[in-house]
Amino acid sequence: MDCCGIADHHVGNGVCGCCGALRPRYKRLVDNIFPEDSEDGLVKANMEKLTFYALSAPEKLDRIGAYLAERLSRDVARHRYGYVCIAMEALDQLLMACHCQSINLFVESFLKMVAKLLESDKAALQILGTNSFIKFANIEEDTPSYHRSYDFFVSRFSEMCHSGHDDATDRTKIRMAGIKGLQGVVRKTVNDELQANIWEPQHMDKIVPSLLFNLQQAEEAESRSPSPLQATEKEKESPAAVAEGCLRELLGRAAYGNIKNAIKPVLMHLDNHSLWEPKLFAVRCFKIIMYSVQSQHSHLVIQQLVGHLDANSKSAAKVRTGIVEVLSESAVIAAGGSVGPTVLEVFNTLLRHLRLSIDYELTGKYDSTTNISNQIIKEHEERVFQEAVIKTIGAFANTLPAYQRSEVMLFIMGKVPLLAVHQALDVGKPGDDGNRMIQLMLLKSLLQVTIGFQSNNLLATLPTSFLEPLLSASLMEDAELRLLVIEILLSLIDRQENRHKFSHVSIVSDISVLMLKVDKCSRQDTLFMKKHSQTLYRYIYMSCKQENNSHIHYDALYAMLALISVELANEEVVVDLIRVVLALQELSLTNEDNLPVWSRCAIHALSSAYLNLISQLTTLPAFCQNIQQVIEVRQKEAPYLLPEGVFEAESRVPKSMDKLEKEVLFLQSKISEVLAGSGYSSERLGIPYIPQFTDEDRLSKRKSIGETISLQVEVESRNSPEKEEKMPAEEITYETLKKAIDGGAMEEQERERRRQVVEKFQKAPFEEIAAHCGARATILQSKLNQIFEITIRPPPSPSGTITAGYGQTQSRSVPVYEMKFPDLCVY
């Protein structure tokens, strides 16, 4: 009866009644966990017995697993899916309970059963197998496995991610199961060096595109934040949300050497599916990447993008634009680590593509060696690409420390093709359009780099090797180039964010409403102005006299004068700036350059606006009163000499401008008088400003080569050749020579004069020094000629006396020790 009972009990399970008692114990225990009706579920009491047996006899675990796998395969083939679920539940419980050394053989059976389920065309079985695999992936095994392979699971889960099941609900479930399965594979293998290397290209080329495919399916993906914290509960259960979480986990686990293999499939996917245009999905992908990778590895992502841009150098402009815009977005996220150790290499690549784009735009083809272009190049698309590159250069520069940004500025400036001194610009000459476009784009790039850059040491930020080529561009005929140069300088000088307060040339009755931020001029700023002030003044002066200036240029020049006064001014600088402005007024009055009437009026308006500002900055009542008087007279008699009459109502500008009355002009004598009473240098104010003329002025094309060259030479009045002729001849005696050498009262004065000479030779521009030395050499030569005339005696006359004309007796020659030598010869 018992035997029959056993036989009857196991008939449903396919066990022969007469042999049931002779079966191995592990098989009987396995059979007992299956109920008569699969709907009753796993027999828990018998499952506990099986688990206890497996823990007591771990050597039987592999046989238990093999037998369960056999039963599961048979049930799958017979479509007895209820028993399949029971078998998988039993496997899961055994897997969670047993951690002995022989677990590896059991795992092999388990993975075979999971693979069997995944191969089924039934969505429920695929999901069941996936869930079991995920549970297995979360188990930390005590013993390593040297031969286990997950290639099948990577391939199958990736295939499930692309499921095209007819039923939308099942399709979504299968795709989510595939994504979770890939996540399980990653968790199981990514940190175990003994496991199969999941970072190999053959695996990444399947995993990453599968995740990206599901990301694309998200509705309104472009409007969602890449942060999963902002997703709704429904979105968290979508394939796109699960894929995003998996991608983040994958990239977060990527080590230094694996970044390339993880990023390359992303780039290939975007290429293959033409997802660079529009850029929304590409930007979203790389935002996820940049937020997920470890911060110290972010520059590797940037390098991959830069390399991909190189690979697509001859692709359509829209594709290149998408790549560059993704670069820009990525740089902002990566912050300080975005460029990495190869700073100039990244900028060099971007500048190279900028130049290539200009060549494409001008030639109309991607390959200069052939006359036939495979693609039609659209000019406006190339312009969009160029603007994107410029924006990206600025985005990268904003992530750099100050010293590196200075290097980038110098690097870009070195790329600007400035004309040589002996060359003249020929507009109709081939290649000039290309040079102009390159100059324009590079200066725009330089402007992006300087925006927001605040340097505490302008002397280091603006070395001569950077400043002189930059200012050379301000003398070119092209008005747009000149304006860019001024804007670049304004960005560098404006460290207190006062630029927007001087956006237009205007007369402000009370500058306190501007709420200017003014700091005391630092020692570094003082040194900078001592070295470069004359150069800056000269280029401001030369820029004001360009014929094709518009009101935008005068606005920028006004801002330049104002910012120098606010940021870099000391008493000497204030005096020099007033001299420059008065010289501009004189330039407009004499009109030697034949400027249009509007330009002359604009210069007068600029002068009035600046003098009104500087008079209030100096807080000298007499100075303010003098300037206000002139402005009031202009308002009544000559409104076209004020900003409102020139820039806001051009109809007020007369057709011609005759000689102006003194009442409407700012007089140097009166300004010198009011400033001298407040401690400013009246001597310096009394010297008219004359800009130095250099060979670079030929770039302006507005001066002839043979025009008289003006040099600003300050020679002491006592050494002036004209003064020398008017002075009466001084008797040279021993006493005067001794007084010149040993005079104690003159010693301090002489020391101060020599200090001034040394300082002038150290800091003055070369042209000024050369002119100064030339003038002194002329004086010295005249002195020496006088000495030679005195020392050389004429032959004696027969009468024994030396007679001159008119019967006068000539005085005898003076001994050398009694001669008065020029100052340069006395030490």
HELIX and SHEET records of a PDB file:
HELIX    1   1 ASP A    2  VAL A   11  1                                  10    
HELIX    2   2 GLY A   20  LEU A   22  5                                   3    
HELIX    3   3 ARG A   25  ASN A   32  1                                   8    
HELIX    4   4 SER A   38  ASP A   40  5                                   3    
HELIX    5   5 LYS A   44  SER A   56  1                                  13    
HELIX    6   6 PRO A   58  LYS A   60  5                                   3    
HELIX    7   7 LEU A   61  ALA A   77  1                                  17    
HELIX    8   8 TYR A   81  ALA A   97  1                                  17    
HELIX    9   9 ILE A  103  LEU A  118  1                                  16    
HELIX   10  10 ALA A  123  ALA A  137  1                                  15    
HELIX   11  11 ASP A  151  CYS A  161  1                                  11    
HELIX   12  12 ALA A  168  THR A  189  1                                  22    
HELIX   13  13 PRO A  201  GLN A  216  1                                  16    
HELIX   14  14 ALA A  221  SER A  223  5                                   3    
HELIX   15  15 PRO A  228  GLN A  230  5                                   3    
HELIX   16  16 GLU A  233  LYS A  236  1                                   4    
HELIX   17  17 PRO A  239  GLY A  252  1                                  14    
HELIX   18  18 TYR A  256  ASN A  258  5                                   3    
HELIX   19  19 ILE A  259  ASN A  272  1                                  14    
HELIX   20  20 LEU A  280  SER A  292  1                                  13    
HELIX   21  21 SER A  295  HIS A  297  5                                   3    
HELIX   22  22 SER A  298  ALA A  311  1                                  14    
HELIX   23  23 ALA A  317  ALA A  334  1                                  18    
HELIX   24  24 ALA A  335  GLY A  337  5                                   3    
HELIX   25  25 VAL A  343  THR A  363  1                                  21    
HELIX   26  26 GLU A  379  ALA A  397  1                                  19    
HELIX   27  27 ALA A  402  LYS A  415  1                                  14    
HELIX   28  28 ASP A  432  THR A  450  1                                  19    
HELIX   29  29 LEU A  458  THR A  461  1                                   4    
HELIX   30  30 THR A  464  SER A  472  1                                   9    
HELIX   31  31 ALA A  473  LEU A  475  5                                   3    
HELIX   32  32 ALA A  479  ILE A  493  1                                  15    
HELIX   33  33 ARG A  499  PHE A  502  5                                   4    
HELIX   34  34 ILE A  511  LEU A  514  5                                   4    
HELIX   35  35 ARG A  523  CYS A  544  1                                  22    
HELIX   36  36 HIS A  551  GLU A  567  1                                  17    
HELIX   37  37 GLU A  571  THR A  590  1                                  20    
HELIX   38  38 VAL A  597  LEU A  617  1                                  21    
HELIX   39  39 PRO A  621  GLU A  637  1                                  17    
HELIX   40  40 PRO A  639  LEU A  641  5                                   3    
HELIX   41  41 PRO A  643  PRO A  643  1                                   1    
HELIX   42  42 GLU A  644  GLU A  648  3                                   5    
HELIX   43  43 GLU A  650  ARG A  652  5                                   3    
HELIX   44  44 LYS A  662  VAL A  664  5                                   3    
HELIX   45  45 GLN A  668  ALA A  676  1                                   9    
HELIX   46  46 SER A  682  GLY A  686  1                                   5    
HELIX   47  47 ASP A  695  SER A  700  5                                   6    
HELIX   48  48 SER A  717  ASN A  719  5                                   3    
HELIX   49  49 PRO A  721  LYS A  726  1                                   6    
HELIX   50  50 TYR A  734  ASP A  742  1                                   9    
HELIX   51  51 GLY A  744  LYS A  763  1                                  20    
HELIX   52  52 PHE A  766  THR A  791  1                                  26    
HELIX   53  53 GLY A  805  GLY A  807  5                                   3    
HELIX   54  54 VAL A  816  GLU A  818  5                                   3    
HELIX   55  55 ASP A  823  CYS A  825  5                                   3    
END                                                                             
